[in-house]
Amino acid sequence: MAKLHLIKLSVGTESVETLSEWQQVVIARNRAAGFGPVATHVTRMWPRREAELLAGGSIYWVIKGVVLARQRLLGLQERIDAEGVRRCALVLEPVLIRTAPQPRRAFQGWRYLKPEDAPRDLPEGAAGDDALPADLHAALANLGVL
């Protein structure tokens, strides 16, 4: 079975570090709610292509208009919200893997992402203090400089 990814805006996130900090809060909430110490992202819709996503897929995070990181998808869990509506919790590997910056226009929800369209992983430790801020990278990419 072919692998498939998701791409999602990380609304309100300023950097990969703030995304990681937020996910630590989510892990603590999941633990307190009895779901265990897992990183999740709850979405409104259940992906129809579940098998392809779980065949090694990841969720790619768009931060301030640029894909900067990904997390491997480990599973999907049903969650029922306060109004009794079924939701999908994307169970994520807690490790954020930095990717080569790739500008993306804003969109709602999540989208499927083909492996050939996904940005490459950066070598571990490659994204340090000398990396361009996401908003500057997006602006330069929109101008065609990067």
Secondary structure, DSSP 8 states (H G I E B T S, - for coil): ----EEEEE-TT--SHHHHHHHHHHHHHHHHHTTS-S-EEEEESS--TTHHHHTTT-EEEEEETTEEEEEEEEEEEEEEE-TTS-EEEEEEE-S--EEEEEEE----SSEEEE-GGGS--B--TT-SSTTS--HHHHHHHHHTT--
